[in-house]
Amino acid sequence: MRIAHCAVDVDCVPNETIIRDPNTVVLASRYGPRKGLELLPDIVSMRPDMNFIALGRGWEEFIASTKINLLTNFSYYELTKASRNTFFAQAGIFLSLSNLEGGPVPLIEALDMGVIPIATKTGFAPDLIREGENGYLLPLVPTVSEVLDAIREALSKRLEIKSSGLTWDRL
């Protein structure tokens, strides 16, 4: 039996003209204190060989206070259906560092679009991610080292991610 916690819109499809880059990491969320993003500046600075793209709203104060925008491998864009489809098609890894989630819905979107998820054990992430098969689970409040280890693992294994099948039209 499978319980569907949520689903993705039928227009959540990768742009086939975009080439996936395994060294691109995408995060997608509205900024908030429960998102665990205090680790992000260290993670980004310790992986200058990777591109980190944040999609969302309300990140401006965090970006200004941490000066993460000064790191050339970090970009921030408003989360829209178009930006989601573009950057999820480009990304090799989806990262969610949240310490409290009802979802995260972007996790389902990432799986549907073939992006390897790395997410904390919150919300429905433990129900959808099978460790080492279709993604990686982090402790609820991970260390920078744990996140970097999961990224290294994801890069070394190159998992083949198949659609979750959790679309609203199928449900």
Backbone as CSV, one residue per row, in Angstrom:
resi,resn,N_x,N_y,N_z,CA_x,CA_y,CA_z,C_x,C_y,C_z
1,MET,0.847,-1.179,0.000,0.000,0.000,0.000,0.891,1.239,0.000
2,ARG,0.445,2.282,-0.711,1.181,3.538,-0.792,0.250,4.675,-0.440
3,ILE,0.668,5.508,0.485,-0.107,6.679,0.860,0.475,7.875,0.112
4,ALA,-0.355,8.597,-0.599,0.089,9.785,-1.318,-0.069,10.988,-0.399
5,HIS,1.055,11.541,0.004,1.054,12.689,0.909,0.722,13.981,0.186
6,CYS,1.094,14.016,-1.052,0.921,15.212,-1.857,1.233,14.802,-3.285
7,ALA,1.113,15.706,-4.194,1.400,15.393,-5.585,1.933,16.636,-6.281
8,VAL,2.439,16.420,-7.477,2.963,17.529,-8.263,1.995,17.866,-9.386
9,ASP,2.076,19.091,-9.847,1.254,19.527,-10.971,1.693,18.812,-12.246
10,VAL,0.776,18.639,-13.151,1.098,17.968,-14.413,2.099,18.761,-15.241
11,ASP,2.241,20.053,-14.953,3.208,20.855,-15.700,4.600,20.844,-15.057
12,CYS,4.806,19.983,-14.103,6.119,19.823,-13.477,6.904,18.825,-14.324
13,VAL,7.486,19.341,-15.388,8.211,18.502,-16.337,9.540,19.173,-16.684
14,PRO,10.577,18.358,-16.836,11.868,18.959,-17.174,11.884,19.513,-18.588
15,ASN,12.615,20.563,-18.770,12.835,21.141,-20.084,13.873,20.268,-20.781
16,GLU,13.465,19.569,-21.808,14.325,18.598,-22.492,15.515,19.241,-23.208
17,THR,15.480,20.553,-23.402,16.586,21.212,-24.094,17.737,21.552,-23.147
18,ILE,17.513,21.370,-21.853,18.531,21.704,-20.856,19.332,20.455,-20.508
19,ILE,20.631,20.585,-20.490,21.511,19.473,-20.145,21.716,19.450,-18.637
20,ARG,21.481,18.279,-18.042,21.641,18.124,-16.593,23.114,18.221,-16.230
21,ASP,23.401,18.959,-15.166,24.757,19.119,-14.657,24.818,18.490,-13.270
22,PRO,25.513,17.366,-13.114,25.566,16.707,-11.809,26.129,17.611,-10.704
23,ASN,26.906,18.615,-11.081,27.518,19.509,-10.098,26.669,20.726,-9.772
24,THR,25.398,20.681,-10.121,24.476,21.752,-9.756,23.527,21.234,-8.683
25,VAL,23.435,21.996,-7.599,22.562,21.669,-6.470,21.465,22.719,-6.416
26,VAL,20.218,22.267,-6.313,19.098,23.201,-6.228,18.399,23.042,-4.880
27,LEU,18.037,24.172,-4.293,17.209,24.223,-3.089,15.958,24.980,-3.471
28,ALA,14.818,24.590,-2.934,13.578,25.270,-3.292,12.696,25.396,-2.065
29,SER,12.533,26.633,-1.602,11.656,26.859,-0.454,11.512,28.347,-0.190
30,ARG,10.451,28.649,0.512,10.320,29.988,1.079,11.278,30.022,2.253
31,TYR,12.021,31.130,2.410,12.972,31.200,3.512,12.228,31.256,4.852
32,GLY,12.778,30.587,5.846,12.249,30.628,7.201,13.234,29.987,8.150
33,PRO,13.094,30.253,9.446,14.058,29.734,10.419,14.079,28.201,10.506
34,ARG,13.010,27.541,10.130,12.969,26.076,10.216,13.603,25.388,9.009
35,LYS,14.135,26.163,8.084,14.693,25.600,6.857,16.133,25.112,6.998
36,GLY,16.773,25.324,8.146,18.109,24.798,8.385,19.196,25.408,7.521
37,LEU,18.970,26.596,7.039,19.891,27.185,6.067,21.142,27.810,6.671
38,GLU,21.255,27.813,7.984,22.464,28.371,8.600,23.718,27.616,8.156
39,LEU,23.562,26.370,7.701,24.689,25.576,7.206,25.093,25.939,5.782
40,LEU,24.181,26.515,5.048,24.374,26.698,3.613,25.619,27.503,3.232
41,PRO,25.915,28.642,3.862,27.120,29.375,3.447,28.394,28.532,3.546
42,ASP,28.527,27.737,4.595,29.712,26.881,4.733,29.741,25.800,3.656
43,ILE,28.590,25.208,3.391,28.507,24.161,2.371,28.901,24.721,1.011
44,VAL,28.347,25.866,0.664,28.640,26.492,-0.630,30.116,26.856,-0.730
45,SER,30.679,27.432,0.339,32.087,27.844,0.279,33.033,26.651,0.244
46,MET,32.617,25.515,0.802,33.482,24.332,0.814,33.384,23.503,-0.472
47,ARG,32.442,23.844,-1.339,32.304,23.151,-2.625,32.325,24.169,-3.762
48,PRO,33.455,24.865,-3.965,33.518,25.866,-5.041,33.399,25.248,-6.433
49,ASP,33.531,23.926,-6.517,33.414,23.225,-7.796,31.961,22.964,-8.183
50,MET,31.037,23.317,-7.301,29.619,23.067,-7.550,28.861,24.385,-7.611
51,ASN,27.742,24.372,-8.333,26.857,25.535,-8.392,25.649,25.272,-7.507
52,PHE,25.309,26.224,-6.663,24.165,26.121,-5.769,23.140,27.165,-6.192
53,ILE,21.930,26.695,-6.471,20.851,27.574,-6.907,19.726,27.487,-5.900
54,ALA,19.388,28.624,-5.302,18.269,28.699,-4.365,17.070,29.283,-5.094
55,LEU,15.959,28.563,-5.020,14.698,29.040,-5.588,13.749,29.296,-4.433
56,GLY,13.106,30.446,-4.417,12.165,30.691,-3.333,11.757,32.137,-3.245
57,ARG,11.335,32.468,-2.040,10.936,33.844,-1.716,11.413,34.141,-0.307
58,GLY,11.683,35.407,-0.061,12.017,35.843,1.291,13.431,35.537,1.751
59,TRP,14.323,35.244,0.850,15.709,34.937,1.200,16.582,36.185,1.327
60,GLU,16.097,37.338,0.937,16.934,38.534,0.816,17.697,38.876,2.093
61,GLU,17.032,38.865,3.235,17.700,39.207,4.499,18.780,38.182,4.844
62,PHE,18.474,36.900,4.653,19.457,35.840,4.902,20.675,36.032,4.001
63,ILE,20.437,36.278,2.737,21.530,36.461,1.780,22.384,37.659,2.162
64,ALA,21.745,38.759,2.532,22.487,39.964,2.919,23.278,39.745,4.207
65,SER,22.670,39.100,5.198,23.343,38.925,6.492,24.492,37.924,6.429
66,THR,24.383,36.923,5.577,25.449,35.914,5.479,26.464,36.240,4.397
67,LYS,26.119,37.176,3.517,26.955,37.546,2.374,27.227,36.353,1.438
68,ILE,26.316,35.398,1.446,26.454,34.223,0.588,26.445,34.614,-0.888
69,ASN,25.845,35.760,-1.189,25.804,36.233,-2.575,27.186,36.606,-3.106
70,LEU,28.167,36.756,-2.222,29.531,37.050,-2.651,30.249,35.803,-3.162
71,LEU,29.690,34.644,-2.862,30.256,33.395,-3.368,29.797,33.217,-4.810
72,THR,30.730,33.062,-5.714,30.400,33.040,-7.141,29.636,31.787,-7.557
73,ASN,29.600,30.777,-6.707,28.892,29.538,-7.050,27.509,29.468,-6.408
74,PHE,26.970,30.614,-5.985,25.632,30.685,-5.404,24.777,31.661,-6.200
75,SER,23.548,31.251,-6.505,22.576,32.112,-7.194,21.225,31.976,-6.512
76,TYR,20.435,33.022,-6.584,19.096,33.031,-5.989,18.104,33.559,-7.009
77,TYR,17.000,32.826,-7.163,15.938,33.213,-8.085,14.589,33.018,-7.409
78,GLU,13.616,33.784,-7.848,12.251,33.590,-7.365,11.757,32.228,-7.854
79,LEU,11.052,31.532,-6.986,10.484,30.235,-7.353,9.179,30.441,-8.113
80,THR,9.180,30.031,-9.361,7.992,30.027,-10.208,7.946,28.655,-10.876
81,LYS,6.848,28.344,-11.538,6.796,27.071,-12.262,7.887,27.015,-13.323
82,ALA,8.107,28.121,-14.003,9.130,28.156,-15.056,10.535,27.971,-14.471
83,SER,10.842,28.686,-13.367,12.183,28.542,-12.781,12.366,27.143,-12.200
84,ARG,11.320,26.593,-11.601,11.386,25.221,-11.086,11.725,24.258,-12.212
85,ASN,10.985,24.332,-13.309,11.213,23.410,-14.419,12.602,23.580,-15.027
86,THR,13.056,24.800,-15.149,14.377,25.063,-15.719,15.483,24.541,-14.814
87,PHE,15.467,24.949,-13.543,16.579,24.603,-12.661,16.527,23.169,-12.164
88,PHE,15.332,22.581,-12.042,15.258,21.161,-11.690,15.716,20.306,-12.873
89,ALA,15.529,20.775,-14.096,16.038,20.054,-15.268,17.559,20.124,-15.317
90,GLN,18.116,21.219,-14.843,19.558,21.430,-14.873,20.272,20.724,-13.726
91,ALA,19.650,20.667,-12.561,20.327,20.203,-11.349,20.539,18.695,-11.314
92,GLY,21.644,18.308,-10.690,21.906,16.905,-10.424,21.433,16.505,-9.045
93,ILE,21.407,17.496,-8.118,21.071,17.223,-6.715,20.055,18.243,-6.218
94,PHE,19.056,17.756,-5.480,18.106,18.599,-4.748,18.494,18.503,-3.279
95,LEU,18.567,19.636,-2.583,18.972,19.661,-1.184,17.907,20.325,-0.329
96,SER,17.480,19.625,0.728,16.554,20.193,1.710,17.150,19.986,3.089
97,LEU,17.426,21.084,3.791,18.058,21.050,5.106,17.076,21.323,6.246
98,SER,15.794,21.328,5.958,14.760,21.706,6.923,14.789,20.855,8.186
99,ASN,14.481,21.514,9.311,14.345,20.761,10.559,12.881,20.575,10.942
100,LEU,11.980,21.110,10.121,10.549,20.898,10.303,9.871,21.117,8.960
101,GLU,9.121,20.120,8.510,8.450,20.202,7.213,7.111,19.490,7.274
102,GLY,6.172,19.994,6.523,4.949,19.253,6.270,5.158,18.391,5.042
103,GLY,6.082,18.768,4.198,6.414,18.072,2.960,7.827,17.528,3.036
104,PRO,8.723,18.012,2.288,8.652,19.149,1.376,8.132,18.752,-0.012
105,VAL,7.195,19.539,-0.518,6.643,19.299,-1.843,7.738,19.347,-2.921
106,PRO,8.727,20.268,-2.830,9.776,20.243,-3.847,10.530,18.912,-3.917
107,LEU,10.498,18.129,-2.853,11.114,16.807,-2.894,10.412,15.920,-3.920
108,ILE,9.082,15.930,-3.922,8.328,15.146,-4.907,8.625,15.672,-6.302
109,GLU,8.687,16.986,-6.440,8.982,17.576,-7.743,10.372,17.152,-8.223
110,ALA,11.349,17.167,-7.308,12.708,16.764,-7.666,12.732,15.314,-8.136
111,LEU,12.084,14.437,-7.379,12.034,13.031,-7.775,11.379,12.880,-9.146
112,ASP,10.299,13.593,-9.357,9.583,13.495,-10.621,10.426,13.974,-11.796
113,MET,11.340,14.869,-11.518,12.149,15.438,-12.591,13.533,14.811,-12.680
114,GLY,13.766,13.723,-11.923,15.013,12.983,-12.043,16.192,13.551,-11.287
115,VAL,15.938,14.401,-10.296,16.996,15.017,-9.508,17.228,14.169,-8.256
116,ILE,18.482,13.888,-7.935,18.809,13.091,-6.751,18.535,13.924,-5.503
117,PRO,17.633,13.473,-4.629,17.342,14.245,-3.426,18.262,13.891,-2.254
118,ILE,18.654,14.923,-1.548,19.326,14.797,-0.259,18.484,15.643,0.685
119,ALA,17.862,14.998,1.667,16.924,15.716,2.537,17.032,15.214,3.975
120,THR,16.705,16.098,4.893,16.662,15.703,6.290,15.456,14.796,6.532
121,LYS,15.527,14.055,7.616,14.457,13.110,7.987,13.300,13.869,8.638
122,THR,12.626,14.661,7.848,11.483,15.424,8.331,10.366,15.360,7.290
123,GLY,9.165,15.683,7.727,8.037,15.625,6.810,7.901,14.228,6.237
124,PHE,7.578,14.145,4.947,7.434,12.836,4.327,8.687,12.367,3.596
125,ALA,9.821,13.045,3.806,11.066,12.624,3.160,11.415,11.163,3.474
126,PRO,11.315,10.700,4.745,11.654,9.299,5.022,10.692,8.300,4.354
127,ASP,9.499,8.746,4.007,8.546,7.867,3.326,8.862,7.725,1.836
128,LEU,9.512,8.722,1.258,9.756,8.723,-0.184,11.186,8.350,-0.570
129,ILE,12.140,8.664,0.285,13.537,8.398,-0.050,13.948,7.039,0.516
130,ARG,14.449,6.195,-0.385,15.035,4.917,0.007,16.544,5.114,-0.063
131,GLU,17.164,5.179,1.090,18.583,5.504,1.235,19.464,4.754,0.232
132,GLY,20.204,5.536,-0.568,21.138,4.965,-1.522,20.496,4.386,-2.774
133,GLU,19.169,4.327,-2.816,18.478,3.814,-4.004,17.923,4.952,-4.852
134,ASN,17.233,5.879,-4.191,16.662,7.007,-4.933,16.955,8.345,-4.247
135,GLY,17.930,8.349,-3.353,18.296,9.576,-2.668,19.011,9.279,-1.362
136,TYR,19.164,10.339,-0.566,19.914,10.228,0.685,19.212,11.009,1.780
137,LEU,19.168,10.415,2.961,18.548,11.063,4.118,19.621,11.549,5.076
138,LEU,19.403,12.750,5.587,20.283,13.359,6.572,19.592,13.340,7.929
139,PRO,20.369,13.396,9.021,19.742,13.555,10.335,18.935,14.852,10.371
140,LEU,18.047,14.946,11.323,17.163,16.107,11.426,17.924,17.432,11.481
141,VAL,18.989,17.490,12.202,19.838,18.684,12.242,21.245,18.231,11.855
142,PRO,21.525,18.207,10.551,22.809,17.673,10.106,23.960,18.634,10.346
143,THR,25.156,18.079,10.330,26.360,18.907,10.359,26.762,19.216,8.917
144,VAL,27.630,20.175,8.761,28.150,20.496,7.431,28.824,19.259,6.847
145,SER,29.583,18.542,7.667,30.278,17.331,7.207,29.299,16.280,6.701
146,GLU,28.188,16.090,7.394,27.195,15.105,6.962,26.580,15.484,5.618
147,VAL,26.334,16.761,5.430,25.781,17.216,4.144,26.810,17.025,3.034
148,LEU,28.049,17.412,3.284,29.094,17.257,2.277,29.335,15.783,1.937
149,ASP,29.269,14.907,2.945,29.413,13.465,2.697,28.288,12.957,1.801
150,ALA,27.059,13.406,2.055,25.918,12.983,1.237,26.068,13.485,-0.200
151,ILE,26.566,14.696,-0.372,26.803,15.231,-1.713,27.864,14.392,-2.423
152,ARG,28.955,14.079,-1.723,30.003,13.237,-2.320,29.451,11.872,-2.737
153,GLU,28.624,11.292,-1.880,28.012,9.997,-2.173,27.112,10.093,-3.406
154,ALA,26.296,11.136,-3.456,25.402,11.323,-4.603,26.193,11.487,-5.902
155,LEU,27.293,12.202,-5.837,28.118,12.404,-7.024,28.824,11.122,-7.455
156,SER,29.189,10.296,-6.501,29.935,9.080,-6.838,29.035,7.970,-7.367
157,LYS,27.789,7.904,-6.900,26.899,6.816,-7.312,26.062,7.132,-8.540
158,ARG,25.756,8.397,-8.787,24.948,8.789,-9.954,23.685,7.941,-10.076
159,LEU,22.849,7.992,-9.077,21.616,7.212,-9.056,20.729,7.554,-10.238
160,GLU,20.007,6.579,-10.722,19.019,6.778,-11.786,17.675,7.007,-11.103
161,ILE,17.187,8.229,-11.122,15.953,8.576,-10.427,14.781,8.449,-11.386
162,LYS,13.793,7.694,-10.960,12.582,7.524,-11.772,11.445,8.317,-11.147
163,SER,10.498,8.720,-11.951,9.356,9.496,-11.501,8.653,8.820,-10.335
164,SER,8.201,9.619,-9.402,7.446,9.100,-8.253,6.051,8.665,-8.669
165,GLY,5.574,9.210,-9.762,4.203,8.917,-10.205,3.155,9.642,-9.396
166,LEU,3.594,10.527,-8.490,2.655,11.245,-7.631,2.241,12.568,-8.286
167,THR,1.400,12.462,-9.300,0.854,13.652,-9.934,-0.632,13.748,-9.621
168,TRP,-1.144,14.962,-9.587,-2.547,15.169,-9.248,-3.482,14.456,-10.218
169,ASP,-3.130,14.428,-11.496,-4.025,13.768,-12.446,-4.058,12.252,-12.226
170,ARG,-2.984,11.657,-11.763,-2.980,10.210,-11.494,-3.726,9.880,-10.205
171,LEU,-3.687,10.799,-9.238,-4.377,10.542,-7.971,-5.878,10.744,-8.122
